[in-house]
Amino acid sequence: MLRETEEILLRKYGIKKEIFELSKSVDEDIKEQFDRMKEIREYNQLKVLNAMQEANLSDNHFNWTTGYGYNDLGREKVEEIYAKVFHSEDALVRPQIVNGTHALSLTIQGIVRPGDEILSITSAPYDTLQGVIGIREEKGCLKEFGVTYKQVDFLEDGNIDIEGAKNEIGEKTKLVMIQRSKGYAWRKSLSISDIKEAIKAVKSVKQDVIVMIDNCYGEFLEALEPTDVGADVMAGSLIKNPGGGLALAGGYIVGKKDLIELISYRLTSPGIGKECGLMFGTTRTILQGLFLAPYVVSQAVMGAVFCARLFEKLGYKVNPSYDAERSDIIQIVQLKSADEVIKFCEGVQEAAPVDSFVKPVPWAMPGYDDEVIMAAGAFVQGSSIELSADAPIREPYNVYFQGGLTYDHSKMGSLKALERMGIL
């Protein structure tokens, strides 16, 4: 490490000497973990590059259109490229999709009809989606329209209950949901091999059941994606992994052509579907972000590995462990009190390039049952691929650390979190 680097950490950022020395030992511990990440990054970078070349992407596709957006060549090219990257038949990629929950909500609402049943085989879905389905009743939830819901909880070892899932599939089951990322749950995130096994199992019971994957936080973590192993449709957010930190807003849905058509009717209206809708000049940033995404995701994962090892060495429980295989960018650190959670998030906020002077506080965030604290000093508001930390204020005191456009910045977030906690 350069002497100048040591000086700026100690003098400018107030990192204690003890934390600095611990950081150096962590760097040594995690070197081997980075080799596999580089292999995956290279493959995914070539995959994205090839998709853009095959689609004959040109700077002409970055131009604006107005009004209805008929014949928006840029919009059509974005969706063609997304379909190629994820090896699917079609795609819906729009800045009008406000977040991952909206992308998932559109997907579900486009597919199910009154009398249909949704079956989640990965326990309860992420908090915000529960209000969409009607697990937590909200105005306009699918329960009001006669859509029913069942779930199969994980086994005690954190794996999908394959036999339980097969037994719960019935005549009414239209959609099987699989959430790849752990969300606010202490479990492993699902690998592609886990997802492949689950899809094969449910299709063996009912071939025409539609399998939907919540792929938020999971893109480019492995060489394959869920659509490579039999998923019918998959959705996520552009301000998470695939936006590469450059997408200003939006979400994506990829999958079978007939399903994307149905879903597009929920985005606009029946009979219009994908044919209208402006990109509002975001085509270039969406595609440039996608081009950078494999590298940016690898940096975020490296930062998560550093965070895991740093807190492991101090005796904290983490999930996943620093040397585990990963299928999303989220690192959980189980802290000892609500105060430690707050201090951790304050430290991450202090490491931010934007709003580093702001102090995060717990608040009643829409869509959540508990108060939530969020540290996020991002160039794009709410961008989860940029460095952030958040946690519901409830026991056990798990804080969710994610993102970082560069490894060095993600690493700084961990060091400032530890420094703010004052345990060394």
C-alpha positions, -999 to +999 in steps of 0.1 A: +000+000+000+013+035-009+024+056+020+002+084+006-028+061+008-021+054+045-018+091+052-051+100+036-069+072+055-054+082+088-054+119+085-082+129+061-107+102+070-098+096+107-094+059+104-077+046+135-043+029+132-059-004+146-085-004+118-059+004+092-038-026+102-069-048+104-078-037+068-044-048+055-048-082+070-082-085+054-068-076+020-044-106+023-071-130+034-094-123+004-070-122-025-079-157-037-116-149-037-111-123-064-097-147-090-130-164-096-148-131-098-125-119-125-133-150-146-170-144-143-166-107-150-146-114-182-173-138-195-201-114-188-183-085-203-178-104-235-214-115-235-227-079-233-202-067-259-212-095-283-249-086-278-243-050-287-222-060-318-248-085-330-275-059-327-254-034-348-257-007-321-250+028-335-249+063-321-280+069-341-298+049-315-291+075-289-313+102-304-345+115-289-380+110-301-411+129-289-448+124-283-459+088-286-425+075-294-435+056-325-405+041-343-382+049-315-351+030-328-332+035-296-360+019-275-362-010-298-325-015-298-322-014-260-349-041-258-332-062-285-299-060-267-314-070-233-331-100-249-298-111-264-278-106-231-303-126-211-309-152-239-346-146-240-372-141-267-381-105-259-376-077-234-394-047-219-369-020-207-383+014-198-374+044-177-411+046-168-407+014-146-400+031-113-382+003-094-377-034-091-411-038-073-428-021-101-411-044-127-422-074-107-457-060-102-462-054-139-450-089-146-474-105-122-504-083-131-497-089-168-499-127-164-524-136-137-562-133-140-590-135-114-592-171-101-555-178-107-532-187-079-496-174-073-473-198-055-440-185-040-416-214-034-390-191-017-410-182+014-426-148+015-414-123-012-396-091-004-416-067+018-427-042-009-441-070-031-463-083-003-485-053-007-489-059-044-500-095-039-522-089-009-502-108+018-502-074+034-535-058+022-530-026+003-556-008-019-556-023-054-537-054-044-542-086-064-562-102-036-590-076-043-592-090-079-597-126-068-561-138-072-550-162-045-516-168-030-498-196-013-461-201-003-437-228+005-411-219+031-375-227+029-362-258+046-342-253+078-309-256+059-320-226+037-327-247+006-359-247-014-384-273-003-386-290-037-410-318-026-431-292-008-432-270-038-443-299-061-471-309-036-485-273-035-489-270-073-526-273-081-551-268-109-553-230-102-516-224-099-507-201-128-475-185-116-446-198-095-424-171-080-388-175-071-368-147-054-331-151-061-318-126-035-321-130+002-338-096+007-344-089+044-340-126+053-311-145+069-307-171+042-284-179+013-292-163-020-301-188-046-275-200-071-283-207-107-280-244-100-306-240-072-330-222-095-325-247-123-334-276-100-365-258-087-377-250-122-372-286-134-392-298-104-422-275-108-424-281-145-424-318-139-457-314-121-473-288-144-455-282-177-474-250-185-470-233-151-452-200-156-420-195-136-411-159-127-377-149-112-371-119-091-336-113-103-329-081-083-293-078-071-284-110-090-274-100-125-239-109-136-230-127-104-226-159-123-219-169-159-256-180-164-288-162-156-322-178-147-334-174-182-306-197-193-320-225-171-357-225-179-372-194-163-402-181-184-399-145-173-375-125-151-375-089-138-352-064-121-342-028-116-319-007-138-306+012-108-293-021-094-268-043-112-276-040-149-276-002-149-239-001-141-244+031-120-253+051-151-289+044-157-310+072-143-341+052-137-361+022-149-366-015-149-364-045-172-384-076-179-371-103-201-387-136-211-409-154-236-424-132-263-461-139-255-455-131-218-437-098-226-466-088-248-491-094-220-469-075-195-465-046-219-503-042-219-501-035-182-473-009-187-493+010-213-527-004-223-542-034-242-537-030-279-508-005-275-482-025-255-446-019-264-453+003-295-454+035-275-434+051-248-405+076-248-371+068-235-366+105-226-331+106-238-319+077-215-310+052-243-273+060-241-269+059-203-290+027-201-268+010-227-235+024-214-245+013-180-252-022-192-218-022-209-201-013-177-223-035-155-202-067-154-172-047-142-192-026-117-209-057-103-175-074-098-164-044-078-195-045-056-190-082-049-153-076-040-164-049-016-190-073-001-162-099+004-140-073+022-169-063+044-177-099+053-141-107+062-136-075+082-165-081+105-159-119+107-124-111+121-141-091+148-164-119+158-196-107+141-219-132+123-221-125+086-240-139+057-226-150+033-191-157+047-163-141+029-153-173+011-188-185+001-200-185-035-223-156-041-254-151-061-262-115-052-243-083-042-258-081-007-237-086+025-255-091+058-237-082+090-255-091+122-249-064+148-256-064+185-280-035+189-301-009+172-274+017+181-248-003+163-270-005+132-275+032+133-237+039+137-229+014+109-252+033+085-238+067+097-203+055+088-214+043+053-231+077+047-199+095+058-180+076+031-204+087+003-194+111-025-228+127-023-245+139+009-216+127+031-226+154+056-261+140+060-270+118+090-294+089+082-322+082+107-347+054+110-381+063+095-414+047+084-406+039+048-436+031+026-440-006+020-422-018+052-437-029+085-407-016+106-388+016+107-359+014+082-326+033+082-309+038+049-274+052+042-271+061+005-251+090-008-255+082-045-253+100-078-287+083-087-312+084-059-319+049-045-293+033-067-285+000-050-254-007-072-239+024-056-226+020-021-254+018+004-265+002+037-299-003+051-317-022+078-351-026+094-348-016+131-358-050+145-341-080+160-319-096+150-300-065+141-291-073+106-276-045+084-276-050+046-245-037+029-244-035-008-230-019-039-200+002-046-191+014-081-155+007-073-139-017-048-119+010-032-150+030-024-169-001-011-139-009+011-139+027+025-176+023+034-168-007+056-139+010+073-159+041+081-188+020+094-164+002+117-147+035+128-181+051+135-192+021+156-162+028+179-154-009+188-117-006+181 
